[in-house]
């Protein structure tokens, strides 16, 4: 028996959890039998998981992030450095600049919606309705009227008397395509000075007979030097922030 003991120990270790499982049980309930409809805890969990899944997309499309990241992408392409700065750096910069731009809206949502909800003065539905008011104001200030009219007509709804009566299903896509248009316009303006540098370098190389030398390789250090000398990142960041109303 002593010689068999080392071989019996692993078997005992494997069988002991099964023995404990027979003596005790753990039951996980996702629903409350006494609750019905929307108050059921199972439905609440499903709704919460669904909201968490779509929350990042909703936050990106309802903030200034879209215009910023498109502008930074075109800036990187115009400079001729498609991999520098890396995507993580540009996304992080656009994200924190979005927090900076949206700080007045965030403060308003916190004071008018979150604090009353945290103190039990309003329920979750009322808090969401209150929080949507400053978000609507921000998006409508930066949405073109033509884009707004497009989605109002496609939604086949009556034209509201005030902008506050517009539903979010109309405001969000209108704001998103307006931001994409603004980002492309900024990208076009960012390309112009760098195209001038490329044209000058190409003309000089052609006049010197160096047709086999790639102009992009020669113009790249000049574009980087020009961007650094004019403090390009500060100018771009300041212009982007100032462009929001």
Buried (B, 14 or more C-beta within 10 A) or exposed (E): EEEEEEEEEEEEEEEEEEEEEEEEEEEEEEEEEEEEEEEBEEBBEEEEEEEEEEEEEEEBBBBBBBBBBBBBBBBBBBBBBEEEBEEEEBBEBBBEBBEEBBEEBBEBBEEBBBEBBEEEEBEEEEBEEBBBEBBBBBBBEBBBEEBBEBBBEEEEBEEEEEBEEBBBEBBBBBBBBBBBBBBEBBBEEBBEBBEEBBEEBBEEBEEEEEEEEEBEEBBBEBBBEBBEEEEBBEEBBEEBEEBBE
